[in-house]
Amino acid sequence: MTRRDALRGFLGAAAWLLAGRRRPARAQAAPVAREVWGRIETVGDGVWAVVSTPNPDDRTSFATFCNGGFVAGRERVLVFDAFGSTDGAAWVAEQARVLTGQPATDVVISHHHGDHRGGLSAFGASGARPTVWATASTRDTVLPEAGNEAREMLEAASLVAAEGPSTLDLGGRQVAITPYAGHTASDLIATVDDITFCGDLLWTGLVPNYVHATPIDLDRNVDAMLADRTATMVPGHGPLADADALDDYRTLLDAIEAEGRRSFAAGEPPAEAAAAFRLPAGFEALGAFGSLPRAFEVAFGAWHRQLGR
């Protein structure tokens, strides 16, 4: 993801946030910390979610970009995702230290996109580098672009096996890190108690980014993830998910699949299909990272690529 792509994404997400949703979001807890770029909500005992809140009128709000969170055990603190910039990640790292009483010892990178790993070096700024958890695919994709600090952290990363889940003991807290695919070739989610950090396998109120997606895998793995849904699902982007939001997401993926398959079978180019595509009734407030026609063009293109193999 380039800086220009990130900016377009911020503007698209912000437009959706300002427009509002078709259904009310999951009840928002009183944030324990807030900045223009995001808020931190308590979602469980020793578990916090970071919810990004970009605003097109304030460039300083572009710091976190993605959602994530952190989990505290007696001995270790795990942060899920490294956010879009060092400023955003530094804020999360400081809030994790304040709220848990100890610095982050572990950072999970859900996938290789820049909005989920761009701030990685901030977690090593204090000199005590945390252990990075990533798949080999994510590490190898990110390494050529990483700065010195992030590169050294990635080179020493603990790799998550392709067959999961892997279990990380934080000291009285077990976190399951499960590998999937679909949003990219290699995605991770993390589950603790009845809370799941979903990365970009789950979006709420937004059309997911299909730029590197394998949509057949995405649909299959989203089905598996939602079949085992926990009480709280933290999406990669958008508000924390309630039951309605999860149902909406599944409906959205089904609609994209149906049009992707139809346009492929008809030999209709993705751009042409996107120009004529209409969302199901009730989804009028849905947003995207960029324009909706472009988001659907990318989505249908991903379906065409996979169906044509």
Disulfide bonds with the S-S distance in Angstrom:
none
